[in-house]
Amino acid sequence: MRTLLIVDDDDGPRQTLEMVFQDDYAILLAESGSEAIRLATQQRIDAAIVDIRMPNMSGIETLSQLKKIDPPIEVIMLTGHETIETAREALRLGACDYLTKPFDIGTIRQAVATAMERRQHSEKIEGFHQKLTQLQEEIQNQTLREEMAKTRGEIYASIIHDINGPLTSIFGLVELVNQSVRAAPQLEGEALEAVKERLYRVTLQINNIVNISRRYLSFLRGGPHANTSVRVNQTLNDLRELLKTRSGARINELLIQPLPNETYALINGIDLLQILLNLATNALQCTPLPHRVEIRAHGLKEPLNLSKFQEGPSVRLINRDGFVNAPPLVALTVQDTGPGIEPETIGKIFDPFFSTKPLGQGTGLGLSIVKRLVEQAKGAVHLRSTLGQGTEVTVYLQAREKAPASSPESPGPLEKAA
């Protein structure tokens, strides 16, 4: 049951209004503006009927304070001495209606019903905005951007397209609803039905986006590909083929050194290829001058001594606490002879949307994607950079000399495409 607050210093109108509405709403009574403010701070109030002329705190002041406590609250002003100035002030402060004494029962019933309906619409709109904000944050956190679509294939472009369509529709519908609510103090008849129909369409579109997002988030979190492995040398061969088409690989010296014996990294194959592709692209583009980029892999039979990995102005270690430091491990290093990274940049280099490139030339997503995918695989990333000498990034992952018998091997990404 929704709550109606009745504020009047005269006991007669308070009792009358309580009798009129006691069967429809939870009633709160206040004989002064200060008492109304106290009640509003203690519990939720959906709508209020406020007498304009009261001692100490006027109805206009009470209206202003109620709106500060809870902006969506709907307030109906009641007065026996109507003036144009007070009516204008009340509406300016957000009153939804302005009635005079003595009031007609039917009129005030309709005014309260309309106020309650407006409150309900405000709640729905606010709920939609919160859902949209949450969805947008999830999309950003999961790097649902065009950059990811480029490296993850047409399915990602399709997902982004599917989400952008409903989002565009939702924003348009919500704006129409906002315009309708702002334009008229009362929504009834065809205008009310139009708002209801638009809110229904918004609900359908939001449910559509939620379903798409859940499927996508499940995929990124490893649901469909949990416990898979991939051949490291096969991924390095795939990487070589992909980099052949990049201009940076043609003007710079690119060396890729595979393992002497095939090893299986415990990570999804597409994830590993995306990690290496992002790191290699950064290394190739770190300077317009010709330089060398070397990508190499080696196996580790002993756990890493993490005490040697101390972070500083030129060193970062990602996922120290989440890293499963249990051999055998495989280390994949991307090293360049570029200009290196400024010390003040090292601390922000893995943050989403942080980029040192000029505006429009980089999304700032590459290393944040690397960080997320390595963390999902319970691996670690070690970055070391020296100004004037270059940068070295090493990814550490759990490994097996043979594909785990408990789960199928994840084929190389280019094998899957073939």
C-alpha positions, 0 to 999 in steps of 0.5 A, a space after each residue: 500500500 502506498 503512503 499518503 502524507 496529509 499536512 495541515 495545521 487545522 484538525 478539521 481538514 486533516 480528519 476529513 482527508 484521512 477519512 476519504 483516503 484511509 481505505 486506499 493508502 497508508 495515511 500519515 498526519 502532520 499538523 506542521 511543516 516541521 512534523 512533515 519533514 521529520 516523517 519524510 526523513 524517517 520513512 518513504 512517502 509517495 505523495 503528500 497533500 500540503 496546506 499552503 498557509 501554516 504557522 512557522 513553516 509555510 506550505 511552500 517551504 514544506 514543499 521545498 524541503 520535501 522535494 530536497 529529501 525525496 525529489 520524486 515525491 508528488 505534492 498537492 498544494 491546498 489553500 483557501 487563499 489562492 493567489 497567482 504568485 503562490 500558485 506559480 511558486 508551488 508549481 516552480 518547486 515541483 508541486 503536481 497540483 494546486 487545489 482550493 478549499 473547500 475541496 470537492 471529494 471527487 476532485 481531490 480523489 482524482 488529484 491524489 490518484 494522478 499523483 500516485 500514478 506519476 510516482 509509479 511512473 517515476 519509479 519505473 523510469 528510475 529503475 530503467 535508468 539504473 538498469 541501463 547504467 549497470 548494463 553500460 558499466 558491464 559492457 565497458 568492464 567486459 570491453 564490449 567495443 569495436 576493438 574487441 570485435 576486430 580481434 574476436 571475429 564476427 560474432 562479437 560485431 554481431 553482439 554489439 550490433 544486437 545490443 546497440 539496437 535495443 539501447 538506441 530504442 530504449 533511450 528514445 522511448 525513455 526520452 519520450 516518456 520524460 517529455 510526457 511527464 514534464 509537459 503535463 502535471 496530470 497524465 490521463 486518457 490517451 497521454 497516459 496510455 501512450 506512456 504505459 505503452 512506451 514503458 512496456 516496450 522499454 521493458 521488452 527491450 531491456 529484457 532482450 539486452 539482459 539476455 544478450 549480456 548474460 550470454 556474452 558475459 558467460 562466454 567471457 568468464 570461461 563458461 563454455 570454454 572452462 578447463 580447455 587448453 591450447 598448443 603454444 607453438 600452434 598459437 605462435 604460428 597463428 600469430 605469425 600469420 595474423 601479423 603478416 598483414 600488419 604494416 608494423 610487422 613489415 617495416 620492423 624486424 619481427 622474430 617469433 621463437 617457438 618452444 623446442 617441444 610442443 606444450 599446452 597452455 591451460 587457457 582458451 585458444 582464442 584468449 591466448 591469441 588475443 593476448 599475444 596479438 594485443 601485446 605484439 601490436 603494442 610493441 610494433 606500434 611503440 614508435 614510428 622508427 624501425 625497431 625489433 620485436 621479439 616474441 618467445 616462449 619457454 617452459 618452467 619446471 619450478 614455481 616462480 620466486 615472486 619475491 623477486 617481482 617487486 613493483 616500482 616506477 618501471 615494473 608491474 606484476 599483474 595478478 600476484 594474489 590470483 596467480 596459480 604458481 604451480 609448475 609446469 608453467 609456460 612463459 610467453 614474452 613480447 619484447 621490443 627495442 622501442 623508447 620504453 614507457 614513462 614511469 608515471 605511465 606504468 601505474 596506469 598502463 593496464 587501466 581500461 581506456 587509458 592510452 598514450 596515443 593521440 585522440 582517435 588513434 587508440 582505444 586504450 583497451 589492449 592491455 586491459 583486455 590482456 589483464 582480464 584474460 590472464 586473470 581469468 586463466 589464473 595467470 600473471 603478467 610481468 611488465 618491465 620497461 626502461 626508457 631508451 631501451 624498450 619494454 618487455 612483457 611476460 605472460 605466465 600460464 599453467 601448462 601441460 606437456 600433453 593435453 589434459 585428459 579431463 577436457 578436450 584440447 582447444 584448437 588453435 583459433 585459425 584451425 577453428 576458422 578453417 
